[in-house]
């Protein structure tokens, strides 16, 4: 089974979605399950995981409802306020829906030490009770604190989104390489090979630019803790779905069928308990 481990849906709202600026006009519109399904079908992708793009419980409800109505959405990574006093109650409420598989907070928009805050860590401590994964969305400058976070919660499953968003066009950064190795040394962390094409200058790229980054991720995490994600529709800023998929397929072309099956779906199924 091929699973796209990372994509988004939204009904475009210019106020809420103010992060979509003038340079991103191609994604300044609605993106719904009915738009994605034919793309998945055309590319022989069996299902996907819908990930929050807005920090609201309304977003979580919207994604869970989308999954209820569209069986190809195999799981949801939603949002609850992990710093809230009633976080356990909210997690309990949403976990009644079998499609909730994980929680994400947009840490890249927070101060670098946000994940070390007492309230946030108390929220993280509640996730394993509900068998929920935590998706780590950070910039390279926030990786060191992300490492401290995962080291403190060895029984919590974490997934790093977008290989921590290194600046692809600038080439490998040794500090990023070192931090990725250190993060991967924590066996409770997996990594999505996703979101890379939009971390290029002016969204221009050639496949070979990603090779050293993918080498680093593969060397750190191995084949049993990495998973394909398209980051659709954000990826459309830099390429069509097919080209994003082919980028990953071509990198792993000489790997065993078993490894390819794990990377393209098996690891997502295992990690997110799909």
MOWO-V108940 format. One record per helix or strand. SS is the DSSP state (a for helix, b for strand). FROM is the first residue (numbers start at 1). TO is the last residue. If there is no record, write none. Layout:
ss->SS from->FROM to->TO
ss->SS from->FROM to->TO
This chain:
ss->b from->3 to->7
ss->b from->10 to->10
ss->a from->22 to->27
ss->b from->31 to->31
ss->a from->33 to->42
ss->b from->47 to->51
ss->a from->57 to->69
ss->b from->73 to->78
ss->a from->87 to->95
ss->b from->100 to->105
ss->a from->107 to->109
ss->a from->114 to->116
ss->a from->118 to->130
ss->b from->133 to->136
ss->a from->140 to->152
ss->b from->158 to->160
ss->a from->162 to->164
ss->a from->168 to->170
ss->a from->174 to->184
ss->b from->189 to->193
ss->a from->197 to->199
ss->a from->201 to->203
ss->a from->208 to->221
ss->b from->226 to->228
ss->b from->232 to->232
ss->a from->234 to->237
ss->a from->241 to->251
ss->a from->257 to->271
